[in-house]
Amino acid sequence: MQIKGATALVSGANRGLGRAFAQALLQAGAAKVYAGARDPSRVTDPGVIPVALDITDPNAVIATARECSDVTLLINNAGVMWMSPFIAAPSMEAARDEMMTNYFGTLYMCRAFSPVLGANGGGALVNMLSVVSWFTHPMNGSYCASKAAERALTDGLRLELAEQGTLVVGVYASFIETDMAAVLDVPKTSADAIARSAIEGVANKQYEVFADARSAEIKAALARDADAFYAGLARKS
């Protein structure tokens, strides 16, 4: 897809990776970038257009799609992670919130904006996924489940929207230097680097973008020997 001249909307764009996406799009020549946030007053970067957006509210999402009816590139970036296991978690509230935001919220966005993209020539729809879309880590099980559901959504949309000419891209990454991963003492990739890699993949019409080295390594390891991968994961847990 041609990024130069595109009209883009990025969800969760007030900070972290969403903010990096908005800036990378402007640098790549996007004509207009809507920066969606629950509190649009927190979007202060020059060159972007703040938009009130709560992806967990279907009526609000529909209103945003009407307001931003010129969008040709949708980047579903907004998400939550509560580091919650399946059984040891004190309640199911974290699992519900993760699924509501990461899966249902993304689905709300896709349903509302797919007709917009179709009316504007097809464009592209990008879902920001994770390496844990492919496997489940016990310390973070409910988040993994929500991202696996989002990956399935992405793959299904690719088939459903092919007829209208919409490119559907899944972007995979591991640990990113954002508030979400701040509690983890592990090597991380900068949000700017992830955003640039993702946008380059969209420009090259890739269905899947491995936005950092670890995502490509994990995908290859699972394909090579899933049993060995999970055995190693169990030893580290």
TORKEMI-538806 format. One record per residue: residue in three letters; x, y, z of N, C-alpha, C in turn; residue number from 0. Coordinates in steps of 0.02 Angstrom, whole numbers. Layout:
N
NODE   resn       nx       ny       nz      cax      cay      caz       cx       cy       cz   resi
NODE    ALA        X        Y        Z        X        Y        Z        X        Y        Z    NUM
...
//
This chain:
237
NODE   resn       nx       ny       nz      cax      cay      caz       cx       cy       cz   resi
NODE    MET       42      -60        0        0        0        0       44       62        0      0
NODE    GLN       21      114      -35       57      177      -37       44      216       27      1
NODE    ILE       95      226       68       87      264      130       84      339      116      2
NODE    LYS      124      361       69      124      432       52       55      452       26      3
NODE    GLY       26      503       57      -39      527       37      -97      492       71      4
NODE    ALA      -83      440      112     -136      402      146     -167      443      202      5
NODE    THR     -229      425      218     -262      452      278     -268      396      328      6
NODE    ALA     -234      403      385     -228      348      432     -262      364      498      7
NODE    LEU     -284      312      533     -307      318      601     -270      266      643      8
NODE    VAL     -242      290      699     -207      246      745     -243      247      812      9
NODE    SER     -262      189      837     -294      187      903     -241      183      957     10
NODE    GLY     -257      209     1016     -209      210     1071     -148      251     1055     11
NODE    ALA     -159      309     1024     -103      348      995      -77      403     1040     12
NODE    ASN      -99      405     1102      -76      458     1146       -8      445     1178     13
NODE    ARG       16      382     1174       81      366     1204      108      302     1173     14
NODE    GLY      168      285     1193      198      221     1176      200      205     1102     15
NODE    LEU      181      143     1086      185      121     1016      136      159      972     16
NODE    GLY       77      174      997       29      211      957       56      279      936     17
NODE    ARG       87      313      983      118      378      968      173      369      916     18
NODE    ALA      213      316      924      267      303      876      238      289      806     19
NODE    PHE      183      253      803      150      240      739      129      305      706     20
NODE    ALA       98      349      744       74      412      716      132      453      687     21
NODE    GLN      187      457      724      245      495      700      278      462      640     22
NODE    ALA      282      396      640      313      361      584      271      369      521     23
NODE    LEU      206      371      527      162      381      469      173      451      439     24
NODE    LEU      178      501      482      191      568      457      259      571      421     25
NODE    GLN      308      539      451      375      539      420      375      502      354     26
NODE    ALA      330      453      346      326      415      284      283      450      231     27
NODE    GLY      255      507      249      218      546      199      143      541      201     28
NODE    ALA      115      513      255       42      511      261       15      582      259     29
NODE    ALA      -40      591      223      -69      658      216     -106      680      279     30
NODE    LYS     -135      632      315     -174      647      375     -169      588      423     31
NODE    VAL     -159      603      487     -156      550      537     -202      568      595     32
NODE    TYR     -255      529      603     -299      535      661     -267      496      718     33
NODE    ALA     -262      528      776     -232      495      835     -288      482      885     34
NODE    GLY     -311      420      889     -366      402      933     -343      390     1004     35
NODE    ALA     -381      418     1053     -366      408     1123     -430      419     1164     36
NODE    ARG     -435      384     1220     -493      395     1263     -497      468     1285     37
NODE    ASP     -439      497     1299     -436      568     1317     -395      604     1263     38
NODE    PRO     -428      633     1213     -390      663     1158     -347      722     1178     39
NODE    SER     -360      751     1237     -318      807     1260     -247      784     1275     40
NODE    ARG     -237      719     1282     -170      692     1295     -131      682     1230     41
NODE    VAL     -162      694     1174     -127      691     1109     -102      762     1094     42
NODE    THR      -37      772     1101       -9      839     1096       43      847     1040     43
NODE    ASP       59      793     1005      110      798      953       84      839      894     44
NODE    PRO      126      883      867      105      922      809       97      878      747     45
NODE    GLY       50      896      705       41      860      642      -12      807      643     46
NODE    VAL      -33      785      702      -86      734      706     -151      766      728     47
NODE    ILE     -206      731      715     -273      756      732     -301      714      789     48
NODE    PRO     -307      743      848     -334      705      905     -407      686      893     49
NODE    VAL     -424      624      910     -492      599      903     -510      560      966     50
NODE    ALA     -569      575      994     -592      537     1052     -611      467     1030     51
NODE    LEU     -582      416     1062     -594      347     1041     -585      299     1099     52
NODE    ASP     -638      265     1117     -636      210     1164     -658      148     1126     53
NODE    ILE     -610      104     1110     -626       48     1065     -671       -4     1098     54
NODE    THR     -681        0     1164     -725      -48     1198     -798      -25     1197     55
NODE    ASP     -811       34     1170     -879       61     1166     -902       60     1093     56
NODE    PRO     -944       12     1074     -961        5     1003     -994       66      974     57
NODE    ASN    -1035      102     1013    -1067      162      987    -1016      217      975     58
NODE    ALA     -968      223     1019     -915      272     1010     -873      256      949     59
NODE    VAL     -860      192      938     -821      171      879     -858      189      815     60
NODE    ILE     -923      176      813     -963      193      754     -961      268      742     61
NODE    ALA     -966      307      795     -964      380      788     -897      403      760     62
NODE    THR     -843      371      783     -776      388      758     -769      371      684     63
NODE    ALA     -797      314      664     -794      294      594     -831      344      550     64
NODE    ARG     -886      372      575     -923      422      537     -882      487      532     65
NODE    GLU     -850      505      588     -810      566      590     -749      561      545     66
NODE    CYS     -719      502      542     -657      491      504     -672      449      442     67
NODE    SER     -718      472      402     -742      433      345     -695      434      286     68
NODE    ASP     -639      468      291     -590      471      237     -530      425      249     69
NODE    VAL     -534      383      300     -477      340      318     -464      288      264     70
NODE    THR     -400      280      246     -379      228      200     -331      178      232     71
NODE    LEU     -309      194      293     -263      150      329     -282      150      403     72
NODE    LEU     -303       92      428     -322       85      498     -269       44      535     73
NODE    ILE     -243       72      589     -196       35      630     -226       24      699     74
NODE    ASN     -246      -38      712     -274      -57      777     -218      -73      825     75
NODE    ASN     -200      -24      865     -144      -30      911     -166      -35      984     76
NODE    ALA     -223       -5     1001     -243       -2     1071     -250      -72     1101     77
NODE    GLY     -226      -80     1162     -230     -144     1196     -212     -138     1269     78
NODE    VAL     -226     -190     1308     -209     -192     1379     -177     -259     1396     79
NODE    MET     -136     -259     1448     -105     -320     1473     -100     -315     1549     80
NODE    TRP     -126     -366     1584     -128     -364     1657      -84     -417     1689     81
NODE    MET      -43     -453     1651        2     -503     1679      -36     -551     1724     82
NODE    SER      -88     -581     1698     -133     -622     1738     -132     -695     1715     83
NODE    PRO     -118     -742     1759     -123     -813     1741     -196     -835     1739     84
NODE    PHE     -208     -895     1714     -276     -920     1709     -306     -940     1778     85
NODE    ILE     -270     -980     1816     -297    -1009     1877     -278     -968     1939     86
NODE    ALA     -217     -945     1942     -192     -912     2003     -216     -840     2009     87
NODE    ALA     -246     -812     1957     -271     -744     1960     -326     -739     2013     88
NODE    PRO     -329     -685     2051     -380     -679     2105     -451     -676     2080     89
NODE    SER     -461     -655     2017     -527     -653     1987     -519     -657     1912     90
NODE    MET     -575     -653     1876     -573     -655     1803     -578     -585     1772     91
NODE    GLU     -572     -533     1813     -580     -465     1788     -526     -448     1736     92
NODE    ALA     -464     -468     1749     -410     -453     1701     -423     -488     1634     93
NODE    ALA     -444     -551     1638     -457     -589     1577     -514     -557     1537     94
NODE    ARG     -566     -535     1572     -622     -502     1538     -600     -437     1505     95
NODE    ASP     -560     -398     1541     -538     -334     1513     -493     -343     1453     96
NODE    GLU     -447     -391     1457     -402     -405     1401     -441     -429     1340     97
NODE    MET     -488     -474     1350     -526     -498     1293     -572     -443     1265     98
NODE    MET     -602     -404     1309     -646     -350     1286     -607     -298     1245     99
NODE    THR     -547     -283     1267     -508     -232     1231     -472     -261     1171    100
NODE    ASN     -432     -312     1183     -387     -337     1130     -424     -373     1075    101
NODE    TYR     -477     -410     1092     -515     -446     1041     -578     -409     1021    102
NODE    PHE     -625     -400     1068     -689     -370     1049     -680     -297     1028    103
NODE    GLY     -638     -260     1062     -626     -190     1041     -598     -186      972    104
NODE    THR     -550     -229      957     -522     -231      889     -575     -251      838    105
NODE    LEU     -617     -299      857     -671     -319      812     -720     -263      800    106
NODE    TYR     -737     -225      852     -780     -166      843     -750     -119      791    107
NODE    MET     -685     -106      797     -651      -61      751     -653      -88      679    108
NODE    CYS     -640     -152      672     -638     -183      606     -707     -181      573    109
NODE    ARG     -759     -195      612     -827     -194      584     -847     -123      564    110
NODE    ALA     -829      -74      604     -849       -5      588     -810       24      531    111
NODE    PHE     -745        8      525     -703       40      475     -695        0      410    112
NODE    SER     -714      -64      410     -709     -101      347     -749      -69      291    113
NODE    PRO     -811      -47      303     -848      -13      249     -815       53      228    114
NODE    VAL     -785       87      276     -750      150      260     -691      136      213    115
NODE    LEU     -652       86      230     -595       67      188     -618       46      119    116
NODE    GLY     -671        6      116     -697      -17       52     -720       41        9    117
NODE    ALA     -754       89       40     -778      147        2     -722      191      -23    118
NODE    ASN     -664      187       11     -607      229       -8     -555      191      -49    119
NODE    GLY     -576      136      -80     -532      101     -126     -499       38      -99    120
NODE    GLY     -514       20      -38     -486      -42       -9     -439      -28       48    121
NODE    GLY     -385        7       34     -338       26       86     -309      -33      123    122
NODE    ALA     -292      -21      187     -260      -73      227     -285      -69      299    123
NODE    LEU     -289     -127      330     -308     -135      400     -252     -172      434    124
NODE    VAL     -225     -143      488     -167     -170      522     -186     -185      595    125
NODE    ASN     -174     -247      617     -184     -265      687     -117     -277      720    126
NODE    MET     -106     -242      775      -44     -250      812      -51     -310      858    127
NODE    LEU      -16     -364      842      -20     -427      877       41     -436      922    128
NODE    SER       60     -497      935      115     -512      981      141     -582      967    129
NODE    VAL      202     -595      989      227     -663      984      184     -712     1024    130
NODE    VAL      151     -687     1076      108     -732     1115       40     -744     1083    131
NODE    SER       32     -718     1022      -24     -740      981      -15     -813      960    132
NODE    TRP       48     -838      963       64     -905      939       73     -955      996    133
NODE    PHE       87     -931     1057       98     -977     1113       73     -943     1177    134
NODE    THR       67     -982     1230       42     -956     1293       94     -964     1348    135
NODE    HIS      110     -907     1379      154     -908     1437      111     -909     1500    136
NODE    PRO      125     -954     1547       80     -961     1605       73     -899     1649    137
NODE    MET      125     -857     1652      120     -798     1695       74     -745     1666    138
NODE    ASN       55     -753     1603       19     -701     1567      -35     -732     1523    139
NODE    GLY      -66     -786     1548     -108     -828     1507     -167     -793     1475    140
NODE    SER     -202     -752     1513     -263     -721     1484     -247     -671     1430    141
NODE    TYR     -190     -636     1436     -169     -591     1382     -153     -631     1320    142
NODE    CYS     -117     -687     1329     -100     -730     1272     -163     -753     1236    143
NODE    ALA     -214     -772     1275     -277     -795     1245     -310     -740     1204    144
NODE    SER     -308     -679     1230     -339     -623     1194     -302     -607     1129    145
NODE    LYS     -236     -614     1130     -197     -600     1069     -204     -657     1019    146
NODE    ALA     -212     -719     1044     -225     -775      998     -292     -765      963    147
NODE    ALA     -342     -740     1000     -407     -726      970     -401     -670      918    148
NODE    GLU     -360     -620      934     -350     -565      887     -314     -588      824    149
NODE    ARG     -267     -635      832     -234     -663      773     -284     -700      729    150
NODE    ALA     -328     -740      760     -379     -775      721     -424     -726      685    151
NODE    LEU     -441     -672      719     -481     -619      688     -446     -591      627    152
NODE    THR     -382     -577      634     -342     -549      580     -341     -595      519    153
NODE    ASP     -330     -659      531     -327     -707      476     -395     -714      441    154
NODE    GLY     -449     -711      480     -515     -716      451     -533     -654      411    155
NODE    LEU     -515     -595      437     -529     -533      401     -494     -531      334    156
NODE    ARG     -435     -559      332     -396     -559      269     -436     -592      213    157
NODE    LEU     -472     -645      230     -513     -679      180     -578     -642      167    158
NODE    GLU     -610     -617      220     -674     -583      212     -668     -518      172    159
NODE    LEU     -612     -483      180     -605     -417      150     -566     -418       84    160
NODE    ALA     -546     -477       62     -508     -481        0     -547     -454      -59    161
NODE    GLU     -611     -469      -60     -652     -448     -118     -656     -372     -125    162
NODE    GLN     -653     -336      -70     -655     -263      -75     -586     -232      -82    163
NODE    GLY     -535     -275      -87     -468     -251     -100     -431     -223      -40    164
NODE    THR     -453     -242       21     -420     -218       82     -363     -265      102    165
NODE    LEU     -304     -237      108     -246     -274      133     -252     -280      209    166
NODE    VAL     -249     -341      235     -253     -353      307     -185     -379      331    167
NODE    VAL     -156     -343      378      -87     -357      400      -86     -371      475    168
NODE    GLY      -53     -425      494      -40     -440      564       32     -423      579    169
NODE    VAL       43     -381      629      111     -361      649      128     -396      714    170
NODE    TYR      184     -432      715      204     -470      773      268     -441      803    171
NODE    ALA      268     -435      869      328     -410      904      332     -442      972    172
NODE    SER      391     -439     1001      402     -464     1068      401     -405     1117    173
NODE    PHE      452     -398     1158      452     -346     1209      470     -278     1178    174
NODE    ILE      428     -228     1192      435     -161     1165      446     -111     1222    175
NODE    GLU      486      -61     1210      499       -9     1261      438       37     1268    176
NODE    THR      389       13     1304      328       52     1318      309       41     1391    177
NODE    ASP      259       78     1414      235       70     1482      209       -1     1494    178
NODE    MET      180      -33     1443      152      -99     1451      204     -150     1473    179
NODE    ALA      264     -144     1447      317     -193     1462      368     -167     1512    180
NODE    ALA      353     -110     1544      402      -79     1588      419     -123     1649    181
NODE    VAL      372     -166     1670      385     -208     1730      430     -267     1714    182
NODE    LEU      443     -279     1651      483     -338     1632      556     -319     1623    183
NODE    ASP      600     -354     1657      672     -341     1653      702     -386     1598    184
NODE    VAL      689     -368     1536      711     -406     1478      733     -358     1424    185
NODE    PRO      773     -381     1376      790     -337     1319      727     -318     1280    186
NODE    LYS      724     -255     1259      666     -230     1223      687     -193     1161    187
NODE    THR      640     -188     1114      650     -150     1052      612      -84     1058    188
NODE    SER      641      -31     1032      608       34     1037      543       35      999    189
NODE    ALA      495       74     1024      431       81      991      440      111      921    190
NODE    ASP      486      157      913      498      187      848      520      135      797    191
NODE    ALA      564       89      818      588       38      771      531      -10      752    192
NODE    ILE      489      -28      800      432      -72      785      385      -38      736    193
NODE    ALA      370       25      748      323       62      704      351       67      633    194
NODE    ARG      414       84      627      444       90      560      443       23      523    195
NODE    SER      459      -31      558      459      -97      527      389     -116      505    196
NODE    ALA      339     -101      546      270     -117      528      247      -78      467    197
NODE    ILE      262      -14      465      240       27      409      275        7      344    198
NODE    GLU      338      -13      351      374      -38      292      341     -102      266    199
NODE    GLY      320     -145      312      285     -206      292      220     -192      257    200
NODE    VAL      182     -143      281      120     -124      249      133      -98      179    201
NODE    ALA      184      -56      173      202      -28      107      220      -84       58    202
NODE    ASN      250     -138       84      270     -194       42      216     -247       35    203
NODE    LYS      156     -233       61       98     -277       56      109     -346       86    204
NODE    GLN      142     -347      144      154     -410      179       93     -427      222    205
NODE    TYR       72     -490      221       18     -512      264       40     -515      337    206
NODE    GLU      101     -537      348      129     -542      415      194     -503      418    207
NODE    VAL      201     -464      471      262     -425      481      293     -446      547    208
NODE    PHE      354     -472      544      392     -488      604      433     -426      620    209
NODE    ALA      409     -386      667      436     -319      676      500     -316      718    210
NODE    ASP      520     -372      746      584     -376      781      614     -445      771    211
NODE    ALA      677     -452      790      712     -516      778      680     -573      817    212
NODE    ARG      658     -560      879      633     -614      921      568     -643      893    213
NODE    SER      526     -602      863      464     -629      835      479     -678      778    214
NODE    ALA      527     -661      736      546     -707      682      577     -771      710    215
NODE    GLU      617     -764      762      649     -823      793      597     -870      824    216
NODE    ILE      549     -842      859      498     -884      892      454     -918      841    217
NODE    LYS      435     -882      788      394     -912      735      431     -972      705    218
NODE    ALA      496     -963      692      536    -1017      662      543    -1075      711    219
NODE    ALA      554    -1061      775      563    -1114      825      499    -1155      833    220
NODE    LEU      442    -1123      832      379    -1160      838      367    -1204      777    221
NODE    ALA      385    -1178      718      376    -1217      657      424    -1276      654    222
NODE    ARG      483    -1266      683      535    -1317      680      521    -1374      729    223
NODE    ASP      504    -1356      791      493    -1408      842      453    -1378      900    224
NODE    ALA      388    -1380      895      345    -1351      946      354    -1385     1013    225
NODE    ASP      365    -1451     1013      374    -1488     1076      435    -1462     1113    226
NODE    ALA      490    -1452     1078      551    -1427     1110      541    -1356     1134    227
NODE    PHE      504    -1316     1096      492    -1247     1117      455    -1245     1183    228
NODE    TYR      401    -1285     1189      361    -1284     1250      398    -1317     1308    229
NODE    ALA      440    -1365     1294      481    -1394     1347      529    -1342     1377    230
NODE    GLY      558    -1301     1333      602    -1248     1356      564    -1195     1395    231
NODE    LEU      504    -1180     1374      462    -1131     1408      444    -1156     1478    232
NODE    ALA      430    -1220     1484      413    -1249     1549      472    -1245     1597    233
NODE    ARG      531    -1256     1572      591    -1254     1615      603    -1184     1642    234
NODE    LYS      585    -1133     1602      596    -1063     1623      542    -1037     1669    235
NODE    SER      485    -1070     1671      428    -1046     1710      436    -1060     1784    236
//
